Amino acid sequence: MIDLEDLIQRAIDPSTVKLEGTLTNPPSFGVYVIDSDDGNTHYRFGSHPVRQHELEDKFGGCELEYLFLSREDAAAMTAVLNRPES
């Protein structure tokens, strides 16, 4: 099982990446929170900041929760955060 605390430790500060064109250097992957109309919270991930702009256009807004240098870490964090609560 993926450890949430371990993933949080791998997240980076957004100020450590530099915007170059439409992507960042080094390449980074964001985990974004979306509050839906039904009151539920959903998480999505993707290349930062391109994915953020796509989600803002589609849902009217989103917020960067975590930023990773690894796409796999971003995907894992999204999967953990989207798990139904037991």
CNS distance restraints for C-alpha pairs under 8 A (distance, minus, plus):
assign (resid   2 and name CA) (resid   6 and name CA) 7.96 0.50 0.50
assign (resid   2 and name CA) (resid   7 and name CA) 7.94 0.50 0.50
assign (resid   2 and name CA) (resid  76 and name CA) 7.44 0.50 0.50
assign (resid   2 and name CA) (resid  80 and name CA) 7.59 0.50 0.50
assign (resid   3 and name CA) (resid   7 and name CA) 6.50 0.50 0.50
assign (resid   4 and name CA) (resid   8 and name CA) 6.21 0.50 0.50
assign (resid   4 and name CA) (resid  77 and name CA) 7.24 0.50 0.50
assign (resid   4 and name CA) (resid  80 and name CA) 7.22 0.50 0.50
assign (resid   5 and name CA) (resid   9 and name CA) 6.27 0.50 0.50
assign (resid   6 and name CA) (resid  10 and name CA) 6.61 0.50 0.50
assign (resid   7 and name CA) (resid  11 and name CA) 6.63 0.50 0.50
assign (resid   7 and name CA) (resid  73 and name CA) 6.72 0.50 0.50
assign (resid   7 and name CA) (resid  77 and name CA) 6.57 0.50 0.50
assign (resid   8 and name CA) (resid  66 and name CA) 7.82 0.50 0.50
assign (resid  10 and name CA) (resid  68 and name CA) 6.80 0.50 0.50
assign (resid  10 and name CA) (resid  73 and name CA) 7.81 0.50 0.50
assign (resid  11 and name CA) (resid  66 and name CA) 5.96 0.50 0.50
assign (resid  11 and name CA) (resid  67 and name CA) 5.37 0.50 0.50
assign (resid  11 and name CA) (resid  68 and name CA) 4.92 0.50 0.50
assign (resid  11 and name CA) (resid  69 and name CA) 7.73 0.50 0.50
assign (resid  12 and name CA) (resid  16 and name CA) 7.24 0.50 0.50
assign (resid  12 and name CA) (resid  66 and name CA) 7.39 0.50 0.50
assign (resid  12 and name CA) (resid  67 and name CA) 5.51 0.50 0.50
assign (resid  12 and name CA) (resid  68 and name CA) 5.72 0.50 0.50
assign (resid  12 and name CA) (resid  69 and name CA) 7.48 0.50 0.50
assign (resid  13 and name CA) (resid  17 and name CA) 7.97 0.50 0.50
assign (resid  13 and name CA) (resid  67 and name CA) 6.94 0.50 0.50
assign (resid  14 and name CA) (resid  67 and name CA) 6.46 0.50 0.50
assign (resid  17 and name CA) (resid  24 and name CA) 5.98 0.50 0.50
assign (resid  17 and name CA) (resid  25 and name CA) 5.65 0.50 0.50
assign (resid  17 and name CA) (resid  26 and name CA) 6.08 0.50 0.50
assign (resid  17 and name CA) (resid  27 and name CA) 7.93 0.50 0.50
assign (resid  17 and name CA) (resid  28 and name CA) 7.63 0.50 0.50
assign (resid  18 and name CA) (resid  24 and name CA) 5.30 0.50 0.50
assign (resid  18 and name CA) (resid  25 and name CA) 5.23 0.50 0.50
assign (resid  18 and name CA) (resid  26 and name CA) 7.27 0.50 0.50
assign (resid  19 and name CA) (resid  23 and name CA) 5.88 0.50 0.50
assign (resid  19 and name CA) (resid  24 and name CA) 4.38 0.50 0.50
assign (resid  19 and name CA) (resid  25 and name CA) 6.33 0.50 0.50
assign (resid  20 and name CA) (resid  24 and name CA) 5.44 0.50 0.50
assign (resid  20 and name CA) (resid  25 and name CA) 6.40 0.50 0.50
assign (resid  22 and name CA) (resid  49 and name CA) 7.10 0.50 0.50
assign (resid  22 and name CA) (resid  50 and name CA) 6.51 0.50 0.50
assign (resid  23 and name CA) (resid  27 and name CA) 6.78 0.50 0.50
assign (resid  23 and name CA) (resid  28 and name CA) 7.95 0.50 0.50
assign (resid  23 and name CA) (resid  47 and name CA) 7.35 0.50 0.50
assign (resid  23 and name CA) (resid  48 and name CA) 6.26 0.50 0.50
assign (resid  23 and name CA) (resid  49 and name CA) 6.21 0.50 0.50
assign (resid  23 and name CA) (resid  50 and name CA) 6.74 0.50 0.50
assign (resid  24 and name CA) (resid  28 and name CA) 6.24 0.50 0.50
assign (resid  24 and name CA) (resid  48 and name CA) 6.81 0.50 0.50
assign (resid  24 and name CA) (resid  49 and name CA) 7.49 0.50 0.50
assign (resid  26 and name CA) (resid  69 and name CA) 7.43 0.50 0.50
assign (resid  27 and name CA) (resid  47 and name CA) 7.57 0.50 0.50
assign (resid  27 and name CA) (resid  48 and name CA) 7.71 0.50 0.50
assign (resid  27 and name CA) (resid  69 and name CA) 6.42 0.50 0.50
assign (resid  28 and name CA) (resid  47 and name CA) 6.09 0.50 0.50
assign (resid  28 and name CA) (resid  48 and name CA) 5.63 0.50 0.50
assign (resid  28 and name CA) (resid  67 and name CA) 6.62 0.50 0.50
assign (resid  28 and name CA) (resid  68 and name CA) 5.60 0.50 0.50
assign (resid  28 and name CA) (resid  69 and name CA) 4.65 0.50 0.50
assign (resid  28 and name CA) (resid  70 and name CA) 6.93 0.50 0.50
assign (resid  28 and name CA) (resid  71 and name CA) 7.56 0.50 0.50
assign (resid  29 and name CA) (resid  45 and name CA) 6.80 0.50 0.50
assign (resid  29 and name CA) (resid  46 and name CA) 5.28 0.50 0.50
assign (resid  29 and name CA) (resid  47 and name CA) 4.52 0.50 0.50
assign (resid  29 and name CA) (resid  48 and name CA) 5.04 0.50 0.50
assign (resid  29 and name CA) (resid  67 and name CA) 5.67 0.50 0.50
assign (resid  29 and name CA) (resid  68 and name CA) 5.18 0.50 0.50
assign (resid  29 and name CA) (resid  69 and name CA) 6.15 0.50 0.50
assign (resid  29 and name CA) (resid  70 and name CA) 6.67 0.50 0.50
assign (resid  29 and name CA) (resid  71 and name CA) 5.71 0.50 0.50
assign (resid  29 and name CA) (resid  74 and name CA) 6.15 0.50 0.50
assign (resid  30 and name CA) (resid  45 and name CA) 5.40 0.50 0.50
assign (resid  30 and name CA) (resid  46 and name CA) 5.66 0.50 0.50
assign (resid  30 and name CA) (resid  47 and name CA) 6.31 0.50 0.50
assign (resid  30 and name CA) (resid  48 and name CA) 5.33 0.50 0.50
assign (resid  30 and name CA) (resid  49 and name CA) 7.44 0.50 0.50
assign (resid  30 and name CA) (resid  51 and name CA) 7.74 0.50 0.50
assign (resid  30 and name CA) (resid  52 and name CA) 7.72 0.50 0.50
assign (resid  30 and name CA) (resid  64 and name CA) 6.42 0.50 0.50
assign (resid  30 and name CA) (resid  65 and name CA) 7.37 0.50 0.50
assign (resid  30 and name CA) (resid  66 and name CA) 5.78 0.50 0.50
assign (resid  30 and name CA) (resid  67 and name CA) 4.46 0.50 0.50
assign (resid  30 and name CA) (resid  68 and name CA) 6.31 0.50 0.50
assign (resid  30 and name CA) (resid  74 and name CA) 6.45 0.50 0.50
assign (resid  31 and name CA) (resid  43 and name CA) 6.62 0.50 0.50
assign (resid  31 and name CA) (resid  44 and name CA) 5.75 0.50 0.50
assign (resid  31 and name CA) (resid  45 and name CA) 4.39 0.50 0.50
assign (resid  31 and name CA) (resid  46 and name CA) 6.99 0.50 0.50
assign (resid  31 and name CA) (resid  64 and name CA) 5.97 0.50 0.50
assign (resid  31 and name CA) (resid  65 and name CA) 5.57 0.50 0.50
assign (resid  31 and name CA) (resid  66 and name CA) 5.12 0.50 0.50
assign (resid  31 and name CA) (resid  67 and name CA) 6.29 0.50 0.50
assign (resid  31 and name CA) (resid  74 and name CA) 6.01 0.50 0.50
assign (resid  31 and name CA) (resid  77 and name CA) 7.43 0.50 0.50
assign (resid  31 and name CA) (resid  78 and name CA) 6.42 0.50 0.50
assign (resid  32 and name CA) (resid  43 and name CA) 5.45 0.50 0.50
assign (resid  32 and name CA) (resid  44 and name CA) 5.30 0.50 0.50
assign (resid  32 and name CA) (resid  45 and name CA) 5.99 0.50 0.50
assign (resid  32 and name CA) (resid  52 and name CA) 7.16 0.50 0.50
assign (resid  32 and name CA) (resid  62 and name CA) 6.13 0.50 0.50
assign (resid  32 and name CA) (resid  63 and name CA) 5.28 0.50 0.50
assign (resid  32 and name CA) (resid  64 and name CA) 4.51 0.50 0.50
assign (resid  32 and name CA) (resid  65 and name CA) 5.36 0.50 0.50
assign (resid  32 and name CA) (resid  66 and name CA) 7.20 0.50 0.50
assign (resid  33 and name CA) (resid  41 and name CA) 6.75 0.50 0.50
assign (resid  33 and name CA) (resid  42 and name CA) 5.83 0.50 0.50
assign (resid  33 and name CA) (resid  43 and name CA) 4.64 0.50 0.50
assign (resid  33 and name CA) (resid  44 and name CA) 6.69 0.50 0.50
assign (resid  33 and name CA) (resid  62 and name CA) 5.61 0.50 0.50
assign (resid  33 and name CA) (resid  63 and name CA) 5.29 0.50 0.50
assign (resid  33 and name CA) (resid  64 and name CA) 6.54 0.50 0.50
assign (resid  33 and name CA) (resid  65 and name CA) 6.39 0.50 0.50
assign (resid  34 and name CA) (resid  41 and name CA) 5.72 0.50 0.50
assign (resid  34 and name CA) (resid  42 and name CA) 5.19 0.50 0.50
assign (resid  34 and name CA) (resid  43 and name CA) 6.06 0.50 0.50
assign (resid  34 and name CA) (resid  44 and name CA) 7.74 0.50 0.50
assign (resid  34 and name CA) (resid  59 and name CA) 7.51 0.50 0.50
assign (resid  34 and name CA) (resid  61 and name CA) 7.07 0.50 0.50
assign (resid  34 and name CA) (resid  62 and name CA) 4.99 0.50 0.50
assign (resid  34 and name CA) (resid  63 and name CA) 6.92 0.50 0.50
assign (resid  35 and name CA) (resid  39 and name CA) 6.45 0.50 0.50
assign (resid  35 and name CA) (resid  40 and name CA) 5.97 0.50 0.50
assign (resid  35 and name CA) (resid  41 and name CA) 4.64 0.50 0.50
assign (resid  35 and name CA) (resid  42 and name CA) 6.42 0.50 0.50
assign (resid  35 and name CA) (resid  62 and name CA) 7.55 0.50 0.50
assign (resid  36 and name CA) (resid  40 and name CA) 5.53 0.50 0.50
assign (resid  36 and name CA) (resid  41 and name CA) 6.20 0.50 0.50
assign (resid  36 and name CA) (resid  42 and name CA) 7.31 0.50 0.50
assign (resid  36 and name CA) (resid  59 and name CA) 7.86 0.50 0.50
assign (resid  42 and name CA) (resid  82 and name CA) 6.31 0.50 0.50
assign (resid  43 and name CA) (resid  78 and name CA) 5.78 0.50 0.50
assign (resid  43 and name CA) (resid  81 and name CA) 6.76 0.50 0.50
assign (resid  43 and name CA) (resid  82 and name CA) 6.20 0.50 0.50
assign (resid  44 and name CA) (resid  78 and name CA) 6.20 0.50 0.50
assign (resid  45 and name CA) (resid  51 and name CA) 7.04 0.50 0.50
assign (resid  45 and name CA) (resid  74 and name CA) 6.25 0.50 0.50
assign (resid  45 and name CA) (resid  75 and name CA) 6.49 0.50 0.50
assign (resid  45 and name CA) (resid  78 and name CA) 6.58 0.50 0.50
assign (resid  46 and name CA) (resid  50 and name CA) 7.60 0.50 0.50
assign (resid  46 and name CA) (resid  51 and name CA) 5.16 0.50 0.50
assign (resid  46 and name CA) (resid  52 and name CA) 7.79 0.50 0.50
assign (resid  46 and name CA) (resid  71 and name CA) 7.48 0.50 0.50
assign (resid  46 and name CA) (resid  74 and name CA) 7.61 0.50 0.50
assign (resid  47 and name CA) (resid  51 and name CA) 5.53 0.50 0.50
assign (resid  47 and name CA) (resid  71 and name CA) 7.97 0.50 0.50
assign (resid  48 and name CA) (resid  52 and name CA) 6.43 0.50 0.50
assign (resid  49 and name CA) (resid  53 and name CA) 6.45 0.50 0.50
assign (resid  50 and name CA) (resid  54 and name CA) 6.41 0.50 0.50
assign (resid  51 and name CA) (resid  55 and name CA) 6.16 0.50 0.50
assign (resid  52 and name CA) (resid  56 and name CA) 6.15 0.50 0.50
assign (resid  52 and name CA) (resid  62 and name CA) 6.97 0.50 0.50
assign (resid  52 and name CA) (resid  63 and name CA) 7.85 0.50 0.50
assign (resid  52 and name CA) (resid  64 and name CA) 7.58 0.50 0.50
assign (resid  53 and name CA) (resid  57 and name CA) 6.16 0.50 0.50
assign (resid  54 and name CA) (resid  58 and name CA) 6.17 0.50 0.50
assign (resid  55 and name CA) (resid  59 and name CA) 5.69 0.50 0.50
assign (resid  55 and name CA) (resid  60 and name CA) 7.30 0.50 0.50
assign (resid  55 and name CA) (resid  61 and name CA) 6.58 0.50 0.50
assign (resid  55 and name CA) (resid  62 and name CA) 6.39 0.50 0.50
assign (resid  56 and name CA) (resid  60 and name CA) 4.74 0.50 0.50
assign (resid  56 and name CA) (resid  61 and name CA) 4.08 0.50 0.50
assign (resid  56 and name CA) (resid  62 and name CA) 5.72 0.50 0.50
assign (resid  57 and name CA) (resid  61 and name CA) 7.16 0.50 0.50
assign (resid  66 and name CA) (resid  74 and name CA) 7.84 0.50 0.50
assign (resid  67 and name CA) (resid  74 and name CA) 7.34 0.50 0.50
assign (resid  68 and name CA) (resid  73 and name CA) 6.57 0.50 0.50
assign (resid  68 and name CA) (resid  74 and name CA) 6.04 0.50 0.50
assign (resid  69 and name CA) (resid  73 and name CA) 7.90 0.50 0.50
assign (resid  70 and name CA) (resid  74 and name CA) 6.52 0.50 0.50
assign (resid  71 and name CA) (resid  75 and name CA) 6.16 0.50 0.50
assign (resid  72 and name CA) (resid  76 and name CA) 6.06 0.50 0.50
assign (resid  73 and name CA) (resid  77 and name CA) 6.06 0.50 0.50
assign (resid  74 and name CA) (resid  78 and name CA) 6.15 0.50 0.50
assign (resid  75 and name CA) (resid  79 and name CA) 6.21 0.50 0.50
assign (resid  76 and name CA) (resid  80 and name CA) 6.24 0.50 0.50
assign (resid  77 and name CA) (resid  81 and name CA) 6.12 0.50 0.50
assign (resid  78 and name CA) (resid  82 and name CA) 6.03 0.50 0.50
assign (resid  79 and name CA) (resid  83 and name CA) 6.28 0.50 0.50
